[in-house]
Amino acid sequence: MNIHISDAFKQMTKKAIYAIVLFIFTYLILALLATALTVGCIAGGITIIVTIPSLLGILLGIGIAGLGLFIFIFLFKFIFKSNKVDRSHLVEIHQRDEPKLFRFIEEIVHEAGTDFPKKVYLSADVNACVFYDSSFWSMFLPIRKNLQIGIGLVNSSTEEEIKGILAHEFGHFSQKSMKVGSYVYHVNQIIYNMLFDNDSYQKMVRGWSSISGLFSFFMMIGVKIIQGIQFILGKNYDYININYLALSREMEFHADEVAANIAGSLPLKESLLRSDFADHAFNTVLSFYSGKIEENIRSQNIYKEHRFVLQFLAQENQLTIVNDLPQLTLSELNQYNKSKLNIKNQWASHPSVEDRVDALDKLNIVKPHYSDKPAILLFSNPEKTERRLTNKLFSSVTYQKKPTELDLEGFEREYVEVFNNNRFPTIYNKYYDNKNPLDFDIENVASYSDGSSYTLEKLFNKDRIEQVYELIGLEHDKQVLSDISGKNIQLQSFDYDGKKYTISEAKGLISKLELQLLNITSLVRENDINIFSFFYYHAQHHNNGPKLKEKYNAFFSFEREYTTKTELSNKLMEAAQFISVETPHEQIEKNFKALYKLEGELKYDLRKLIRTDLLEKDITPAIREQIETYLSNDLVYFRNDQYFNDNLQIFFEALHHYNYLVPRLYFLVKQDLVKFQAEQLK
């Protein structure tokens, strides 16, 4: 297999090597200075102890020596740091259990020209990766990698697609030139360790400082010196990280080329285009069972349900299904994305799906042998494997009593019911899926408009849907351009509608977008007015005209309230942040006084919410009990230098329910309006 190393890859490799050299040079200077300081502090400390043979002299000498030692430890602590991967969610499998799968992996490993993984693990999710426990010594010692295969990914792939996916993972380690990426990764880890991973070190410093006031004084000096070191390393960090991520993106293209040479371009392309959709379907099933925890219900086999949801959503979105799997194209993937803004994200570790698909299309490598069998058949006993991972997934969930298992038939019935209860009528052609009716003068429109000339086809045709998503795209682009103009997003240039712009030109572009927004908003509002006129015309034939106006007014009113409620939630979460960090006692008292002032508004809103008819099905007995417990008590959260954790839990539960019920009610008020509106045509 002869893989072409692109010029971009070579260029990024050189930049990454330069970043490594820069770091090594900077670090060696810092290390030499720290070593000299440590030796000087220890020598000075010993001299003071010998010169002043008293308790003060001993403390002073130890304090000075400790200052040097702690700076020295800070600069070298990364050597002993091991980045272990959490494997609690994984299930290890062996060749004796899965001979077919292991033969399959061996073939890919052989073609990729790399080593067989040290261990093979299964996970529950829609993912696959190669990982290892790394440390400083990984830069010098050979370490075998482990393979992780997500059954959610297997469940939504053909055998050939899994071959391409695994070949991509092994492709990361099959070329010698790619070892540069490993070195940059470890350099990044070293700097990250010194900049951000300091919890245990700070605990050690606090413990040492608490022994004596003198020790605390010298540690204050040490902290200032360490902050200076971190400032220097911080300047290096962004530069090294940008180069590492740029190389990482090129490594993805490189690994894709390895995979295409082994499995062909098409299987990898199809799996890439489906990956987000498959992940969404899997998370939909997880979300369904999150809502079943209070009922003590879990899945019998979550992967059968995943397959059902995958096909169900594919049919809802009118996607082509081949080999029982949805096939997506780039146009289908981006059909609702009308953004014209193109920013090359220098902080992204992976290229976009569009760029990867484009590169695979250019390679256009076709393999004669293509297996469209379900990838799950690579396992000796698919049902057993799926149930094993299902059990592993649900083992982390805490139930009040032993849960009952929902079979596939029961899941299908309940899922479809929930889906239908949370959708808008199909007559709208998804017009309301991502937009709300725009506000207008209802009484004026009801008095003077005539909706008899409008039709559903005219009001909800493709052009009207395009206008909605053009509006959403413009609003998104304007917000991002505002962030660019305000320097909240760091970059040198960007593309808009195929033209390159500098940062200084962002403000002028925003003005142009505002004019376009005014125009498209006017068109969408005009259509919303026509929609109201059409349904109001039909509602009058059922004597429901006043009721339709009432529902429109209710929605517009709640939409205005929603902003205030969201602001309240944000204020409460911000006001409570201090609870999770170390805070002086006198400041804690002041912070709670500010929190208590906001609680009155929260309690007022919660009382209204639990009495709202539309939320009757959403407020379970458990939710109602928790909210009423909060409302019926004036809770004290802190007294005598001590937090009352039980009361804090009641508060945070109430705030959590508020953050769920407010947007839920927003949706239900809108759904109630558009459902009632549709009923006027019957």
MIDREN-965537 format. One record per residue: x, y, z of N, C-alpha, C, O in turn. Coordinates in steps of 0.2 Angstrom, whole numbers, plus 5000, padded with zeros to 4 digits. Layout:
% residues N
XYZXYZXYZXYZ ...
END
This chain:
% residues 682
500449945000500050005000500450065000500850075005 500450104995500850164994500350224995500050254991 500450255001500050315003500450385002500950385004 500050424998500350484996500350535002499850545005 500950565004501050615009500950685006501350705002 500450715008500250775004500750835007501050825012 500750885003501150945004500950975011501351005015 500250985011500051015018500250975024500351005029 500250905023500450865029501150875030501350885036 501550875025502250895026502450955030502850965034 502051005027502051075030501851075037502251105041 501351045039501051045046501551005050501651025056 501850955048502350915051502950955053503150955059 503150995048503751035050503551095055503951105060 502951115054502751165060502751135066502851165071 502451075067502451045073503051025076503151035082 503551005072504250995074504551055077504851055082 504451115073504751175076504351195082504751215087 503751175083503451195090503751155095503751175101 503851085094504251045099504851075101505051075107 505251095096505951125097505951185101506251195106 505451225099505351285103505151275110505451305115 504751225111504551205118505151175122505251195128 505451135119506051105122506551155124506851155130 506751205120507151255121506951305127507251315132 506251325127505951365132505951325139506151355144 505851255139505751225145506451205148506551215154 506951195144507651185146507851245150508251235155 507751305147507951365151507651375157507951385162 506951365157506551365164506851315169506851325175 506951255166507151195171507851215174507951195179 508351245169508951255172508951315177509251305183 508551365176508451415181508151395187508351415193 507651345187507251315192507751275196507751275203 508151235193508651195196509151235200509351225206 509451285197509851335200509551365206509851375212 508951385206508551415211508451365217508551385223 508351305215508251255220508851245224508851235230 509451235220510051225224510251285228510451275234 510151345225510251405229509851405236510151425241 509251385235508751395241508951345246508951355252 509151275244509351225249509951245252510051235258 510451275248511051295251510951345256511251345261 510551395254510451455258510051435265510151455270 509551385264509251355270509651325275509651335281 510151285272510551245277511051295280511151295286 511251345276511751395279511351435285511651445290 510751455284510351485289510251445295510351465301 510051385294509951335300510651325304510651325310 511251325300511851315304512051385307512251385313 511851435304512051505307511651525313511851555317 510951515312510551535317510251465320509651445318 510551435325510351375328509751385333509851375339 509151405330508551415334507951395330508051375325 507351385334506751365331506651415325506451395319 506751485326506551525320507051515314506851515309 507651505316508151485311508051425307508051425301 507751375311507651305307507051315303507051295297 506551355305505951365301506051405295505851395289 506451465296506651505290507051465285506951475279 507551425287507951385283507551335279507551325273 507051295283506651245279506151285274506051255269 505951345276505451385272505851405265505551395260 506451425266506751445260506951385255506851385249 507151325259507351265255506651245252506651215246 506151245255505451225253505251265247504951235242 505351325247505251375241505551345234505251335229 506151325235506551305229506251235227506151215221 506151195232505951125230505251125227505151085222 504851165229504151165227504151185219503751165215 504551235218504651265211504951205206504651195201 505451175209505751115206505251055204505151035199 504851045209504250995209503751015203503550965199 503551075203503151095199503351085191502951065187 503951095190504251095183504351025181504351005175 504350975186504550905184503950855186504050795185 503450885188502850835191502550805185502250745186 502550825179502250795173502550725172502250685169 503250715174503550655172503150595175503150535173 502850605181502550555185501850555184501450515187 501550595179500850595178500650545172500950545167 500250495174499950455169499250465167498850475171 499150475160498450485158498050425156498050405151 497850395162497450335161496750345158496450395160 496550305154495850305151495450265155495550215157 494850305157494350265161494050215157493750215152 494050155160493850095156493250065160493050005158 492950095164492350065168491750055164491350015166 491750095158491150085154491250035148490850025144 491850005148492049955143492049885145492049865151 491949845140491949765141492549745137492549745130 492949705140493549675136493349615133492949575136 493549595127493349535123494049505121494549535120 493949435120494549395118494449355112493849345110 494949335109494949295103494549235104494249215099 494649205109494249135110493549145110493149105109 493249205112492549225112492349245105491749235103 492749285102492549315096493049305090493349345088 493149235088493649225083493549255076494049275073 492949265074492849295067493049365068493349395063 492849405073492949475074493749485074493949535071 494049445078494849455078495149435072495649465070 494949385068495249375061495049435057495549455053 494549465057494349525054494849585055495049615051 494949595062495449645064496149625062496449675059 496349565062497049545060497149565052497649585051 496649555048496649565041496749645040497249665036 496449685044496449755043497149775045497449815042 497349755051498049765054498549755049499049795048 498549695046499049675041499049715035499649735033 498449735033498449785027498749855029499049885024 498549875035498749945037499549945039499849995039 499849885040500549885041500649905048501149935049 500249885053500349905060500349845064500249795062 500349855071500249805076499549785078499149835078 499449725080498749705083498749745089499149745093 498149765091498049805097498149755103498149695103 498449795108498549755115497949725117497949665119 497449765118496749735120496249765116496249815113 495649725115495049745112494449755117494349715120 494149815116493649825121492949845117493049875111 492449835120491749855117491449905121491549905128 491249955118490850015122490150015119489949975114 489750055123488950055121488850095115488350095112 489250145114489050205110489250195102489450145100 489050255099489150255092489850285090489950345089 490450245091491050275091491550215090491450155092 492150235088492750185088493350225089493450275086 493850195092494450235093495050185095494950135097 495650215094496250175097496550215103496550275102 496650185108496950225114497450195118497550135117 497750225122498250195126498350245132498250295132 498650205138498750245144499450275143499950245142 499550345142500150375141500450415147500050435151 501050425146501450465151502050495148502150485142 502450535151503050565148503450515145503750525140 503550455148503950405145503650375139504050335135 503050385137502750355131503150385125503150355119 503450445126503850475120504450435118504750445113 504750395123505350355122505250285122505650245119 504750255125504650185125504050165121503550205120 504050105117503550085113502950065117503050025122 502350085115501750065119501250045114501050075109 500949985116500449955111499749985113499550005118 499449995107498750035108498149985109498249925108 497650005112497049965113496549995108496450045106 496049945106495549965101494849965105494749915109 494550015104493850015107493350025101493350065097 492849975101492349975096491649985099491449945104 491250035097490650045100490050005096490050005090 489649965100489149925097488649965094488349945089 488550035096488050075093488350095086487950095081 488950095085489250105078489150045074488950045068 489349985077489249925073488549915071488449885066 488049935076487349925074487149965069486649945066 487450015067487250065061487750065056487850115052 488050005054488549995049488549925046488349885049 488749925039488849865036489549835038489949875041 489749775036490349745038490949785034491449795037 490849805028491349845024491449915027491949935027 490949945030490950015033491350005039491750045041 491249955043491649945049492349935048492849955051 492449895042493149885040493549955038494049965040 493149995035493450065033493550105040494050135040 493150105044493150135051493750115055494150155057 493850045055494450025059495050035056495550045059 495050025049495650045045495850115046496450135046 495350165047495550235048495850235055496450275055 495650205060495950205067496650175066497150205069 496750125063497450095063497850135058498450135059 497550175054497950215049498350265053498850295050 498050285059498350335062499050315065499550365066 499250255065499850225068500250185063500750155065 500050185056500350145052500950175048501350145045 500950245048501550285045502050315050501850345055 502650305048503150335053503150405054503250435059 502950445049502950515049502450535054502450595056 501950495055501350515060501550515067501250535071 502150485069502450485075502550555078502550575084 502650605073502750675075502150695079502150735084 501550675077500850695080500850675087500650705092 501150615088501150585095501650625100501450635105 502250655097502650695101502350755103502350785108 502050785098501650855099501150845104501050885108 500750785104500250775109500550775116500250805120 501150735116501350735123501650795126501650815132 501950835121502150905123501550945125501650985130 501050945122500450975124500150955131499950995135 500250885132500050865138500450885144500250905149 501150895143501550925148501350995149501351005155 501251035144501151105146500451105149500351145154 499951065147499251065150499351045157499051075161 499751005159499850975166500151035170499851045176 500551075167500851135171500351195172500351235176 499951205167499551255166498851245170498551285174 498551185169497851175172497851115176497351115181 498251065176498151005180498551005187499050975187 498351055191498751065197498351055204498551085209 497851015203497451005210497850975215497851005221 498150925214498550885219499150925221499350925227 499450965216500051005218499751065223500151075228 499251095221498951155225498751125232498851165237 498551065232498351035239498951025243498951035249 499551005240500150995243500451065246500651065251 500351115242500651175244500251205249500451235254 499551195249499151225255499251185261499351215267 499451125261499551085267500251105270500251115276 500751115265501351145268501351215271501651225276 500951255267500851325270500551325277500651375281 500051285278499651285284500051265290499851275296 500651235289501151215295501351275299501451275305 501551335295501851395298501751455294501651445288 501651505297501651575294502151585289502151615284 502851565292503451575288503351535281503551565276 503151475282503051435276502551465271502651465265 502051485274501551515270501851575266501651595260 502251615269502551675266502951655260502951685255 503451605261503851585256503451555250503651555244 502851515252502451485247502151545242501951535236 501951595245501651655242502151675236502051695231 502851685238503351705234503351645228503451665222 503351585230503451525225502851535220502951515214 502251545223501651555218501751605213501551595207 502051665215502151715210502651695205502551705199 503151655207503651635202503351585197503451585191 502951535200502551485196502151525191502051495186 501751575193501351615189501751645183501451645177 502351665185502751685179502951635174502951645168 503051575177503251515173502651495168502751485162 502051495171501451485168501251535162501051515157 501451595164501351645159501751635152501551635147 502351615153502851605148502551535144502551535138 502451485148502151425145501451435141501351405136 501051475144500451495141500551525134500151515130 501051565133501151595127501351545122501151545116 501751495124501951435120501351395118501251365113 500851385123500351335123499851345117499751295113 499651405116499251425110499551405103499251375099 500151425103500551415097500651345095500551315090 500851305101500951235100500351195098500251155094 499751215102499151185101498851195094498551155091 498951255092498651275085499051225080498751205075 499651225081500051175076499851105077499851065072 499751085083499551015084498851005081498850945078 498451045082497751035079497751035071497351005068 498151085068498251085061498551015059498250995054 499050995062499350925060498750875061498750825057 498350875067497850825068497350825062497150765061 497150875060496750875054497050845048496650805044 497650855047497950825041498050745042498050705038 498150735049498150665050497550625049497550565047 496950655050496350625048496250615041496050565039 496450665037496450645029496950585028496750545023 497450585031497950535030497650465032497750415028 497350465038497050405040496450385035496350325034 496150425033495550415028495850385022495550335019 496450405019496750375013496950305015496850265010 497250295021497450225022496750185022496750125019 496250205025495650165025495350155018495050105017 495350205014495050205007495450145003495250114999 496150145005496550095001496350025003496549975000 496150015010495949955012495249935011495149875009 494749975012494049965011493749995005493149975003 494050045002493750084997493450144999493350155005 493450194995493150264997492450264999492250295004 492050224995491250224997491050205004490650245007 491350145006491050125013491250175018490850195023 491850205018492050255023491650325022491450355027 491450345016491050395015490350395017490150435021 490050335016489350325018489350325026488850345029 489850295029489850285036489950355039489650375045 490350395036490450465039489750505038489650545043 489450505032488850535031488250515036487850555038 488350455038487750425043487950435050487450435054 488550455052488750445059488350495063488150465069 488250555062487850595066487150575067486850585072 486850555061486150535061486150475066485650465070 486550425065486550365069486650385077486350355081 487150425078487250455085486650485088486450475094 486250525084485650555086485150505088484750515093 485050455083484550405085484750365091484250355095 485350355092485550315099485450365105485150335110 485550425104485450475110484650485111484450495117 484350475106483550475106483350415111482850425115 483550365110483450305114483650315121483250295126 484250335122484450355129484050405132483850395138 483850455128483350505131482750475133482450495138 482450435129481850395131481850365137481450365141 482450325138482450285145482650335151482550315156 482950395149483050435155482450455158482350465164 481950465154481250485156480850425159480350435162 481150365159480850305162481150285169480950235172 481650325171482050305177481550305183481550255187 481150355184480650365189480150305189479950285195 480050275183479550215183479950155184479650095183 480550155185480950095186480950045180480849985180 481050075174480950035167481650045164481850105163 481949995161482549995157482449955151481949925150 482949955147482849925140483049845141483549835145 482749805137482949735136483549735132484049695133 483549765126484049765121484049835117483649845113 484449875120484449945117484649955110484449995106 484949905107485249905100484649885095484649905089 484249845097483649825093483249895092482949905087 483149925098482749995098483150045094482850085091 483850045094484250095090484050085083483950125079 484050015081483950005074483250025072483150055066 482750015076482050035075482050115074481750135069 482350155079482350225078482650255072482450295069 483250215071483650235065483250235058483250285054 482850185058482450175052481750215052481550245047 481550225058480950265059481050335057480650375053 481650365060481850435058482050445051481950495048 482350395048482450395041481850405037481850445032 481350365038480750365035480350435036480050465031 480450465042480150525043480450585039480150635037 481150575038481450625035481550605027481950635023 481150555025481150535018481850515015482050535010 482250485019482950465017482850395014482450355015 483350385009483350315006483650265011484150285014 483350205011483650155015483850095011483550065007 484550075012484850025009485149975014485550005018 485049915013485349865018485049885025485449875030 484449905026484149925032484449985035484349995041 484850025032485250075034485050135030485050135024 484950195033484850255030485450285026486050275029 485350305020485950335016485850405015485350435013 486350445017486250515017486750545012487350515011 486550595009487050635005487250705008486950725013 487750735005487950795008487350855008487250885013 486950845002486450895002485950885007485650935010 485750825008485250805014485550825021485150845025 486150815021486550835028486450905029486350925035 486550945024486551015025485951055022485951115021 485351015021484751045018484451105022484151155019 484551105028484251165032484851215034484651265038 485451205032485951245034486051305028486351285023 485851365029485851415024486351465026486351525023 486851445031487351495032487851505026488051455023 488051565025488551575020489251595023489651615019 489251585029489951605033490351535033490151485035 490951545031491451495031492051515035492451555033 492151485041492751495045493151435046492851385048 493751435044494151375045494351385053494751425055 494051335056494151335064494851305065495051245065 495351355067496051325069496051285075496551255077 495551285079495551245085495151185084495051145089 494951165078494651105077495151045076495651055073 495050985079495450935079495350885073495750845071 494750895070494550855064494350905058494050955060 494450885052494150925047493350915047493150865050 493050955043492350945042492150885038492550855035 491550855039491350795036491350815028491550765024 491150875026491150895019491850885016491950865011 492350915020493050905017493250835017493650825012 493050795022493350725022492950685016493350645012 492350705015491950665009492250695003492350654998 492450755002492650784996493350744994493550724989 493750735000494450704999494350634997494750604992 493850595000493750524998493450524991493650474987 493050574989492850574982493350574977493350544971 493850624978494450634974494850564973495150554968 494950534979495350474979494950414975495250384970 494250414976493850364972494150294971494250274965 494350264976494650204976494050154977493650154982 494050104972493450054972493749984973494249964970 493449954978493749884980493149834977492549844978 493449784974492949734970492549694975491949684974 492849674981492449634986492149684991492449714995 491449684991491049734995490549694999490049664996 490649685006490149655010489649695013489849745017 489049695011488449735014488149695019487549715021 488449645022488149615028488149655034488549705035 487649655038487649695045488249675049488449625049 488649735051489249725054489149685061489649655063 488549685064488449645070488549575069488649535074 488549545063488649475062489349455062489549395062 489849505063490549485065490549455072491049425073 490049465076490049435082489749365082489349345079 490049325087489849255087489049245089488749205086 488849285094488249285096487949355097488049385102 487749385092487549455092487049475097487149525101 486549435098486049455103486349455110486249495114 486849405112487149405118487549465119487649495124 487949485114488349545114487949605115488149645119 487449615112487049675112486749675120486649735122 486549625122486249625129486749635134486649675139 487349615133487949625138488049695138488149725144 488149725132488249805132487649845135487749895138 487049815134486449855136486449845144486349895147 486649785147486649785154487249825157487149855162 487849835153488349875155488149945156488349985160 487749965151487550035150487050055156487150105159 486650015157486150025162486350015170486050025174 486949975170487249965177487350025181487450025187 487550085177487650145180487050185182487150245185 486450165181485850205182485650175189485550115191 485450225193485150205200484450205200484050255198 484150155201483350145202483150135209483550115213 482550155210482250145217482150075219482150055225 481950035214481849965215482149925209482249955204 482149865209482349825203481949845197481349835197 482249865191481849885186481649835182481849775181 481049845178480749795173481049815167481149875165 481049765162481349775156480749785150480249745150 480849835146480349845141480549815135481149815132 480149765132480349735126480249775120480049835120 480449755114480549795108479849815106479749875104 479349775106478649795104478349845109478049895106 478549845115478249895120478649965119478350015119 479249955117479650015116479450055109479250115109 479350015104479050045098478450075099478350135096 477950045103477250075104477350145108477050195106 477750145113477850205117478250255114478050315114 478750235110479150285107478750325101478750385101 478350285097477950315092477450365095477350415093 477150345101476650385104476950445107476650505106 477550445110477950505112478150545106478050605107 478350515101478550555095477950595092478050655091 477450565091476850595089476550645093476250695091 476650635100476350685105476850755105476650805107 477450745102477950795102478050825095478650855094 477650815091477750845084477250895082476750895086 477350925077476850975074476450935068476750895065 475850955067475450915061475850925055476250975053 475850865051476250865045475950905039476350925035 475350935040475150985035475651045034475651085029 476051055040476451115040477151105036477551155035 477251045034477851035030478451055034478951075031 478451045040479051065045479151135045479751165047 478751175043478751255043478951275051479351325051 478551245055478651265062479151235066479251245072 479551185063480051145067480551185071480751165076 480751235067481351275070481151345070481651395071 480551365069480351435070479751445074479351395074 479551505076478951525079478551575075478851605071 477951575076477551625072477851695074477951705080 477951735069478251805071477651855073477051845070 477751895078477251935081476951985076477352015072 476351995077475952045072475352065076475152035081 475052115073474452145076473852105075473552105069 473652055079473152005078472452035076472152015072 472252085081471552115080471552145073470952145070 472052185071472052225065471952175059471552185054 472352115059472352065054471652035053471452025048 471452015059470751985060470252025057469751995054 470252095058469752135055469752145048469152155045 470352155045470352175038470552125033470452135027 470852065035471152015030470551965028470151955032 470751935022470251885020470751825018471151835013 470651775021471051715020470751665015471051605015 470251675012469951635008470351615001470251564998 470751654999471151644993471751604994472151584989 471951595000472551555002472451475002471951455003 473051445001472951365001473551345005474051375006 473551285008474051255011474751245007475251265009 474651235001475151224996475551284995476151284995 475151344995475451404994475851435000476351465000 475551415006475851445012476451405015476851435019 476451335013476951295016477351255011477551205012 477451295005477851255000478551265001478751295006 478951234996479651234997479951304998480451315002 479751344994480051414994479951445001480351485004 479351435004479251465011479651435016479951465021 479751365015480251335020480951365019481351375024 481151375013481851405011481851465015482451485017 481351505014481351575017481551575025481951615028 481151525028481251515035481951495037482251525042 482351455033482951435035483451485033484051485035 483351525028483751585026483751635031484251665033 483151645034483151685040483551665046483951705049 483551595047483951565053484651575051485051585056 484851565045485551565043485851635044486351645046 485451685042485651755042485751775050486251805051 485251755054485351775061485951735064486251775068 486051675062486651645064487351675062487751695066 487351695056487951725053488051795056488651815057 487451835057487551905060487851895067488251935069 487651845071487851835078488651815078489051845082 488851775073489551755073489951805071490451815073 489751845066490051905064490151955069490651995070 489651965073489752005079490251985084490652025087 490251915085490851895089491551905086491951915090 491551895079492151905076492351985077492951995078 491852025075492052095076492252115083492652165084 491952085088492052105095492652065097492852065103 493052025093493651985094493451935100493951915103 492851905100492751855104492951785101493051735104 493051795094493251735090493951755087493951805083 494451725089495151745086495251715079495351655079 495351755074495551725068495751785064495651845065 496051775058496351825054495951845048495851905046 495551795045495051815040494551755040494551705043 494051775035493451725035493151735028493351785024 492851685026492451685019491751695020491451665025 491451735016490651745017490451745009490651785005 489951695008489651685001490251684996490151714991 490751644998491351634993491851694992492251684988 491751744996492251794996492651805003492351795008 493251815002493651825008493651895011493651945008 493551895018493551965021494051965027494251905030 494252025029494752025035494252045041493652055040 494552045047494152055053493952125053493352135055 494252175050494052245050493452255046493052305047 493352205041492752215037492152185039491552185036 492152145045491652115048491052165050490452145049 491252215052490652265055490252295049489652295049 490652305043490252325037489852275034489252285032 490052215035489652155032489052145037488552125034 489052155043488552155048487952195045487352185045 488152255043487652305041487252285035486652295035 487652255030487352225024486852165026486252155024 487052125031486652065033485952095037485452065036 486052145041485452175044484952195039484352185040 485152225033484652245028484352185025483752185024 484752135024484452065021483952035027483452005025 484152045033483752015038483052055038482552025039 483052115038482452155038482052135032481452125033 482352125026481952105020481652035021481052025020 482051985023481851915024481351905030480851865029 481451945035480951945041480251975039479751945041 480352025035479652045032479251995028478651995028 479651965024479351905020479051855024478451825023 479451835029479151775033478651805037478151765038 478651865040478051885044477451895040476851885042 477551915033476951925029476651855028476051845028 477051805027476751735026476451715033475951675032 476751725039476451715045475751745046475251715048 475651805043475051845043474551805039473951805040 474751785033474351755028474151685031473551665030 474551655035474351585038473851595043473351565043 473951655047473351665052472751685048472151655050 472751725043472151745039471751685037471151675037 472151635034471951575031471551535036470951505035 471851515042471551475047471051515051470551485053 471051575051470551615055469951615050469351615053 470051615044469451615039469051545040468451545041 469451495041469151425042468851425049468351385051 469251455054469051445061468351485062467951455066 468251535059467551565059466951525057466451535060 467151475052466551435050466351385056465851355056 466851375061466751335067466551375073466551345078 466551435072466451485078467051485082466951495088 467651475080468251465084468651525082469251525084 468451575079468851635077469151665084469751675084 468751685089468951715095469451665099469951695101 469351605098469851555102470551555098471051545102 470551555092471151555088471551615090472151615091 471251675090471551735092471851735099472351755100 471451705103471651695110472251655111472751665115 472351605107472951555107473551595104474051585106 473451635099473951675096474251725101474851735102 473751755105473951805110474351775116474851795118 474051715117474451675123475151655121475551665125 475251635115475851615113476351685113476951675115 476151735110476551795109476651825116477251845117 476251815121476351835128476851795131477251825134 476751725130477251685134477951695130478451685134 477951705124478651715121479051775124479651775125 478651825125478951885128479151875135479651895138 478751835139478951815146479551765146479951765151 479651725141480151675141480851705141481251675145 480951765138481651795139481751815146482351805149 481251835150481351855157481451795161481851795166 481151745160481151675163481851645162482151625167 482151655156482851625155483351675158483851645161 483251735158483651775162483751765169484251765173 483151745172483051735179483451665181483851665186 483351615176483751555177484451565177484851535181 484751605172485451625172485751655178486251645180 485351705180485551745186485551695192486051705196 485151645193485151605199485751555198486051545203 485851535192486451485191487051525193487551495196 487151585190487751625191487851645199488351635201 487251655202487251675209487451615214487751625219 487351555211487451495215488151465214488351415217 488551495209489151465207489651455213490051405213 489651505217490151505222490151445227490551425230 489551415227489451355231489951295230490151255234 490151295223490551235221491251255221491751215220 491451315224492151335224492351355231491851375235 492951355233493151375240493051455241493351495237 492651475246492451545246492451565254492251525258 492751625255492751645262492051645265491651665262 492051635272491351625275490951695275490351695274 491351745276490951815276490651825269490151855268 491051805264490851815257490251765255489751785252 490251705258489651655257489051695260488551685256 489051725266488451755268488151805264487551815262 488651845261488451905256488051875250487551895247 488451815247488151785241487451755242487051755238 487351725248486651695249486151755250485551735248 486351805252485851865253485651885246485051895245 486051885241485951895234485451845231485051855227 485651785233485251725230484551725233484051705229 484451745239483851745242483351795239482751775238 483651845237483251895233482951875227482351885225 483351825223483051805217482551745218482151725214 482651715224482151655225481451675225481051625223 481251735227480551755227480251745220479751725219 480651765215480451765208480351695206479951675202 480851655208480851575206480251545209479951505205 480051555215479551525219478851545215478451505215 478851615214478251635210478051605204477551575203 478651595200478551565193478351485194477951455191 478751455199478551385200477851365202477551315200 477551415206476851405208476451405202475951375202 476551455198476151455192476251395187475751375184 476851375187476951315182476651255184476351215180 476651235191476351175193475551175193475251125194 475251235192474551245191474351255184473751265182 474851245179474751255172474451185169474751135169 473851195166473551135163473951095158474051035157 474351135153474751105148475251065151475551025147 475551075157476051045160475850985164476250945167 475250965164474950915168475350845167475450815172 475450825161475750765160476450765161476750715162 476750825161477550825162477750835169478250815171 477250855173477450865180477250795184476650785186 477750755184477550685187477450695195477650745197 477250645198477150645205477750665209477750705214 478350635207478950645210479250725209479450755214 479150745203479250815202478850865206479150915209 478250855206477750895210477950895217477950945220 478050835220478250825227478950865228478950905233 479450865224480050905225479950975225480251015229 479550995220479351075219479051095225479151155228 478451055227478051085233478451085240478351125244 478951035240479351035246479851095246479851135252 480051115241480451185240479951245242480151285245 479351245239478951305240478651305247478551365249 478551255250478251255257478751265262478551275268 479351275261479851295266480351355264480551365259 480451395269480951445269481651415271481851415277 482051385266482551345267483251395269483351445266 483551365274484251405276484751355273484751295274 485251395269485751355266486451355269486851315268 486551405274487151415277487051445284486751495284 487351415289487351445295487951425299488151365299 488251465304488751445308489351415304489651355306 489551445299490051425294489951355291490451315290 489351335290489251265288488651265283488151295284 488751235277488251225272487751175274487951125277 487051185273486551135274486451095267486051125263 486751045266486751005260486150985257485950985252 485750955262485050935261484650985258484250975253 484651045261484251105258484551125251484151145247 485151125251485451145244485251095239485051125233 485151035240484950985235484251005233484050995228 483751015238483051035237483051095232482651095227 483451145233483551205229483751185222483451215217 484251155221484551135215484051095211483951095205 483651045214483151005211482651055208482351045203 482351095212481851145210482051185204481751195200 482751215204482951245199483051205192482951225187 483251145193483251095188482551085185482551085178 482051075189481451075186481151135183480851135177 481351195185481151255182481451255175481151285170 482151245175482451245168482151195163482251205157 481851145166481551095161480851115159480651115153 480451145164479751155163479651225159479151225155 480051275160479951335156480051325149479551345145 480551295146480551285139480051235136479851235131 479951185141479351135139478751165138478351155133 478551215142477951255142477951295135477451305132 478551325134478551365128478351325122478051345117 478651255121478451215116477751195116477451195111 477451185122476751155122476251215120475751195117 476451275122476051335120476051335113475451355110 476551335110476651335102476251275099475951285094 476451215102476051155099475351165100474951145095 475051185105474351195106474051245101473551225098 474451295099474251345094474151305087473651315084 474751275085474751255078474251195077474051185072 474151155083473751095082473051115082472651095078 472851165086472151195086472051225079471451225076 472551265076472451295070472351245064471951255060 472751185065472651135060471951105060471651085055 471651095066470951065067470451105064469851085063 470551175062470051215059469851195052469451215049 470351145049470251125042469751065042469551045036 469651035047469250975048468450985046468050945046 
END
